[in-house]
Amino acid sequence: MQSGLELDSVVSNTLISLYSKCGDTETARLIFEGMGNKRDLVSWSAMVSCFANNSMEWQAIWTFLDMLELGFYPNEYCFAAVIRACSNANYAWVGEIIYGFVVKTGYLEADVCVGCELIDMFVKGSGDLGSAYKVFEKMSERNLVTWTLMITRFAQLGCARDAIDLFLDMELSGYVPDRFTYSSVLSACTELGLLALGKQLHSRVIRLGLALDVCVGCSLVDMYAKCAADGSVDDSRKVFEQMPEHNVMSWTAIITAYVQSGECDKEAIELFCKMISGHIRPNHFSFSSVLKACGNLSDPYTGEQVYSYAVKLGIASVNCVGNSLISMYARSGRMEDARKAFDILFEKNLVSYNAIVDGYAKNLKSEEAFLLFNEIADTGIGISAFTFASLLSGAASIGAMGKGEQIHGRLLKGGYKSNQCICNALISMYSRCGNIEAAFQVFNEMEDRNVISWTSMITGFAKHGFATRALEMFHKMLETGTKPNEITYVAVLSACSHVGMISEGQKHFNSMYKEHGIVPRMEHYACMVDLLGRSGLLVEAMEFINSMPLMADALVWRTLLGACRVHGNTELGRHAAEMILEQEPDDPAAYILLSNLHASAGQWKDVVKIRKSMKERNLIKEAGCSWIEVENRVHRFHVGETSHPQAWQIYQELDQLASKIKEMGYIPDTDFVLHDIEEEQKEQFLFQHSEKIAVAFGLISTSQSKPIRIFKNLRVCGDCHTAIKYISMATGREIVVRDSNRFHHIKNGVCSCNDYW
């Protein structure tokens, strides 16, 4: 310019491309406009490409239209650029018009680049894989890039089986896959859980010398982590260690693998620390994964340190980091901090709303969850199946069936009736709210069931004490060819445990690995200890623990301790408590169970000693709480509750009930008052238990025709269980009680548990 030489079109076009690649669209535009009548087809194509490559899609489209108006006929480069500008949801409709133009001009058959851009336009613009594949089929000339692009898009949009089939067609056509092809087809194997095929492909990439490539390596790490039958990350770690160089992608892949395994969150955090100590700068995906690990561990302190580092690097405002911070706080039970993290998000998306709604739901704050649900509707962001599933989970967790039914109505209006994820959530909601028949109706109306659907129904029947129906459902599931998973077997073993079917439970426990290759986990061993312990076979339960191939964890010992409490075996109970406290020294539940065991045996000195130890350790017992939903509002009651607006009417009803059921033969069982007080005080104390207060409130607040549904956070008291049976006879009401363990359907003085729980 300073030389005074007049720029010809070739130099000007080159400068437009130069400034375009540097992101300086304004200078490129000024040069283009200054060319006047020297602008040729290359100039127009360069300008369309400049706008398209710099996220100025509308300007690219208008420039293309201006070019046509001036009589220029587009070439393959110009078509490719304008189609790229249409590869988004806003302008996909323009892209479809241009597609027709391309077909008429013959460029689709003549140019590979145009075909590839069209494939991407249909996929990115409208998720239309069908039209993308039609473009692929029409292309007379295909190269490795074309095949790989189509395989990748199939894999990315959930059509993993089609991706693998296309990969095989590509090989039959004589094309040799490259690292990008293998990376995509390995992702497809991961999606389908095809470990055997994934291993074959791993052998291939080793022979071709591609195993050391970062993209292929990351895909292999992910595949081994997600497809490992035992949840192990050992093979993923081997692949990672064999990679000659590690960048942020490979580190993030292995960290994510450890987090997704479900049991290696501490190791994931250690790997993150190792990565940053090696001067690898984490990206937003790295932070998202490690924050999830902190959430899984309920370790907000480490999470806050990680987030501070994200702030320092300037990527804390990225949505996925902010969303992970919300989830981390929510999983740690710190909903106030989760809400603050949500409120300061610069740009909230549906994932952000889902994270906070899910947090409120899981922390039993359904009112806040439902308020946010209405806020989402007002923002126009749209409500996803996950949002509805979280709200249904929230309703289920507190037994708010009225709210759950309202959501069900919204789902039907929104066209989610056939959504598998939603139907599974509905089954769980109705089951956990005490209406097992409504859950079964949803299950029966499902067109497409997966292992979660079957497992949810089996779990529901088990929790409600219908073991025979649970096992029938399990056998039907096997007949359909649906393969059970670890959780299915927890449900099956629980069903056997709830009714004392010892031989049946042992049969299913032994068949887990033999018939389905499922290695028993700690939860399955705990179910077997529960099965034996409930039946009073405490010695056998102890022998089973000693025979375990794994070292029993606190869950197993806690299960045994609970059985010792029920059957009054102080000696074995003390041993179980010692084993729990050895592993989890600050577990208040172990102290409480042991204290109750001594109290029921009248060993008050030991009770005092245990409670003193708890006080010194600042351990707090979880307070018993019962609640009931009446007219879409949840009413909570603690022991001796007097703060409720209708407290006077409730206690008046309780006094009348006490007189009635005593006349019918009810005798208060003061053994359940675990305090060293006078007998008369014990009887008064029994009638202040939260579940009795909730039942009394239900009687004065609900229609005679409806069952009373009570929910309790702890195991229902034995005396309350007996009293409620008498109350059901005295009032003619059906009373459903959900405690921390199971459901009790009480009608005409008979409970579905047959007094075995």
C-alpha positions, 0 to 999 in steps of 0.5 A: 500500500505504502509503495503506491502500487495499484493492487491487482485482483490476485493480490487483493484476494490473497490479502482478503484470505490473509486477514480472514485467517487472522480474524480481522474481518473488518480489514478484509471487508474494506479491501473487498469493498475497495476492489470495485469492479476488479472483484471476481469470483475468487474475491466473492468466494474469499469474502463468503469464506471469510464471514463463514469462518469467523462466525458471521453466518448471516453476512456470509449468506447475504454476500453469497446472495449479492454475488448471485444478483450481480451475475456471478456463478458460484464454484465449489469453494463458494458453495462449500463456504456458504453451506458452512455458514448454514451449518447451524440451527438458525440457518439450516433452512437456508442451507436446504434451499442451497442444497437444491441449487447444488444438486441442479448445478451438479456440484454434489456429484463433482466435488467431495468438499461440497458433499462433506459440507452438506453432510455437516450442514444437515447434521449440525443444523438440524440433526438430520442424519437421514438427509446427511446419509442421502447426500453421502450416497449421492456422492459419486466420488468419496475419499477417506475424509468423506467416509470418516466424516459420515462414520463420526457423525453417526457415532456422535448422534447416537447411531453407533451401530450404523457407524460400525456398519459403515466402517465395515463397508468402508474397509470392503471398499478398499479404503484404509482407515486413519487415526480419526476413523479409528477414534470414531469407530472406537467411540461407537464400540464404547457406546454399544459396550462392544469390548471384544470388537474394541479389543480387535480394533486395538490390535489393529491400531497397534499393528498400524502404529496408531496406538500411540496417537493421542486421539486414538489413545484417548478413545481407547482409554474411554472404551476400556473404562466404560466397557470394563465388566468389573468397573476396573480402570486398569486397562485404561491406565495401561493404555494411558501409560503406554502413550509416549506423550501426554497432553491435556486431552489424554490427561482429561480422558484418564481423569474422566475414566477414573471418575466414571468408574464410580469408585476411583474419585480420589485417584482422579483428583491425584491424577489432576494434581499430577497433571498440573504439577507437570505444567499441563494446563487443564481445560474446561473438561478437565475441571468439569471432571475433577469437580464431579469427583469432588462432588462424588466424595462430598469434598467441597473443600477440595472442590473450592480449591480446584474452582479457584484454580479455574478462576485463576486460569480464566475459564471458571465462567465456562458453562460446564465448569460452572454447572459442575460447581453447582453439582459439586455443592449440591452433592455435598449437601451445600445447597446455599452455595450451589444456589450462589454458584447458579446465580453468578453464572453469566449465561445459564443454559438448560444444563445449569437449570437441570443441575440446580433442580436436581440438587434441590430434588436430591436434597429433599427441597422439592418446593425450591425445585418446583419454583425453579421448574416454573422459572425454566418455563418462563425463560423459554430455554425449554424443559428436557426429559432430565428436568422432568426426571429430576422433579419426579425424583424430588417428588419421590424422595419426600413422597409428594405424590400430588406433585408427582401426579401434576408433573405426570399431567404436564408430561402427557401434555408435553408429548413425553408419554413414550420417553423411556427415561421419563417412564422409568422416573414415573415408575420410581416416583409412584413406587416410592410414593406408595402407589405400586399399582400406578407404577405397574400401570406405567410399566405395562403401558411402556412400548420400549423397556430397558434394564432400568425399567425392569429393575425399577419395577422389581425394586418397587415390588421388593420394597412393598413386600411383594417378593413373589411378584418381584421374582416373577418380574425378574423371570419375565425380564430374563425371558425377554432377553434383557440382561440384568445388571448389578442393581437388578440383583440388589433388588432381587436379593432385597426381595428375598430378604424382606420375606425371609426366602433364604434358599431362594436368595442364596440361589440367585446370589450364586447364579449372578456370576455363573449365568450372567457374569456379574461379579458380586459387589459389596452391596450384594454381600450386604444383602446376603448378610441382611437375608441371614440376619433378619431370619435370626441366623446371626452366626451363619451371617458372621460365617458368611462375612468371614468367607467373603473374598473381599474385606467387609466394609462398613455397610456389611457390618452395619447390616449385621449390627442392625440384625443384632439390634433386632435379635438382641445379640449384644456380643456380636453387635459390639463386634460389628460396631467395632469393625464399623468404627475401625473403618468409619470412626465418625459414623454416628449410626454405628454408635446409635445402633450399639447404644440402642442394643445396650438400651434394649438389654437394660445396660444403661451404663454402657448407653451412657458411656457410648453417648458420652463418646459421641458427645466428645466426638461432636457426633449428632444423631439423625433426628427421627422425622415423619411427614405426610402430603395433604393438598400438595403441601408436605407436613413434617413432624418430629418427636413431641411436635407442638409447632404445627398449627393444628397441634391441639387437634392432633393430640386430641385425636391421639388421645382418643385413638389411644383409648380406642386401641387400648380397649381393642387389646393394644398394649404399649411396648415400652421396650422401644423407649430407649431411655432410663425413665419411669414406665408411665413416662415411657408410655407417654413418650411412645405416643409422641413418636413422629409416625403416630403424630403424622397418622393422627394428622392424616386422619383429621385432614384427609378423606375417609376414602383415601389411604393415609401415606406416611413417610419416615426417615428412619426405621419405623418403631416396633410399637408404632407398627403395632399401634398403627395396625390397631388404628387401621382397625379402629378407623377402617382406614388403609395406612401406608408407611414408608420407612428407611427400609421398606413399605408397610401396607396396613389394612384391617390390622394386617401389614404387608410385611407380616411383621417381618422387617 
